[in-house]
Amino acid sequence: MSLKSEAKGRVIAGILAGGGSRRFGSDKACAVYEGKSLLEWTIHNASEITDNINILTKKPEAYNFAGCRIIEDLLEVSTPISGIISIMPYVSDWLLLLACDIPFFEKKVLDFLWEKRDSEKATVIHVNGKFQPFLGLYPKSVLPYWKEAFAQEEYHLQGVIEGMPKIVIQQSDLMFAGISLQSFLNINTTADLELIGI
């Protein structure tokens, strides 16, 4: 059975978009690489596991071109956690949390997350000495950790993940599975985009 068939109806994807993009100089979600915007690349790759793909943003009018449901982040504080909270009412089973500036992940990453999942724990990847909040698979049971952190004005994503029950996929696990670390490449500047060779 394919990953998409197995996960059908169980996974909702949320893509954070519309951050400051200060280092990039313009909205990087709309930056084009090989004929697709970074947001469209993220949607394309997320579609390997689900068709229920949602854009989480404070700027809903900016992303109508993407053809996905847009969930507006209406909370006043500007933090990725407010975007995560905005999708929580739509999650029935699993949330695949993504960001438009980490668009070039392999399907093998999604396979790995799904294979390692536990219904009571987040499945998160640890590379380059840090947890990767995006490209993480979160069961509904752990989502209140994000809400509690927001209520306590704890907006540091690493800290929230450190405090939640989790299965950690280490960098060595990825290498053993033949997964390229380019899957986790964060596009912060136009130079990052120019250096991509996928």
Secondary structure in CASP SS format (residue, H / E / C, confidence):
PFRMAT SS
TARGET T0000
AUTHOR 0000-0000-0000
METHOD secondary structure of the structure
MODEL  1
M C 1.00
S C 1.00
L H 1.00
K H 1.00
S H 1.00
E H 1.00
A H 1.00
K C 1.00
G C 1.00
R C 1.00
V E 1.00
I E 1.00
A E 1.00
G E 1.00
I E 1.00
L E 1.00
A C 1.00
G C 1.00
G C 1.00
G C 1.00
S C 1.00
R C 1.00
R C 1.00
F C 1.00
G C 1.00
S C 1.00
D C 1.00
K H 1.00
A H 1.00
C H 1.00
A C 1.00
V E 1.00
Y E 1.00
E C 1.00
G C 1.00
K E 1.00
S E 1.00
L H 1.00
L H 1.00
E H 1.00
W H 1.00
T H 1.00
I H 1.00
H H 1.00
N H 1.00
A H 1.00
S C 1.00
E C 1.00
I C 1.00
T C 1.00
D C 1.00
N C 1.00
I E 1.00
N E 1.00
I E 1.00
L E 1.00
T E 1.00
K C 1.00
K C 1.00
P H 1.00
E H 1.00
A H 1.00
Y H 1.00
N H 1.00
F H 1.00
A H 1.00
G C 1.00
C C 1.00
R E 1.00
I E 1.00
I E 1.00
E E 1.00
D C 1.00
L C 1.00
L C 1.00
E C 1.00
V C 1.00
S C 1.00
T C 1.00
P H 1.00
I H 1.00
S H 1.00
G H 1.00
I H 1.00
I H 1.00
S H 1.00
I H 1.00
M H 1.00
P H 1.00
Y H 1.00
V C 1.00
S C 1.00
D C 1.00
W E 1.00
L E 1.00
L E 1.00
L E 1.00
L E 1.00
A E 1.00
C C 1.00
D C 1.00
I C 1.00
P C 1.00
F C 1.00
F C 1.00
E C 1.00
K H 1.00
K H 1.00
V H 1.00
L H 1.00
D H 1.00
F H 1.00
L H 1.00
W H 1.00
E H 1.00
K H 1.00
R C 1.00
D E 1.00
S C 1.00
E C 1.00
K E 1.00
A E 1.00
T E 1.00
V E 1.00
I E 1.00
H E 1.00
V E 1.00
N C 1.00
G C 1.00
K E 1.00
F E 1.00
Q E 1.00
P E 1.00
F E 1.00
L E 1.00
G E 1.00
L E 1.00
Y E 1.00
P E 1.00
K H 1.00
S H 1.00
V H 1.00
L C 1.00
P H 1.00
Y H 1.00
W H 1.00
K H 1.00
E H 1.00
A H 1.00
F H 1.00
A H 1.00
Q C 1.00
E C 1.00
E C 1.00
Y C 1.00
H C 1.00
L H 1.00
Q H 1.00
G H 1.00
V H 1.00
I H 1.00
E H 1.00
G H 1.00
M C 1.00
P C 1.00
K E 1.00
I E 1.00
V E 1.00
I E 1.00
Q E 1.00
Q H 1.00
S H 1.00
D H 1.00
L H 1.00
M H 1.00
F H 1.00
A C 1.00
G C 1.00
I C 1.00
S C 1.00
L H 1.00
Q H 1.00
S H 1.00
F H 1.00
L C 1.00
N C 1.00
I C 1.00
N C 1.00
T C 1.00
T H 1.00
A H 1.00
D H 1.00
L H 1.00
E H 1.00
L C 1.00
I C 1.00
G C 1.00
I C 1.00
END
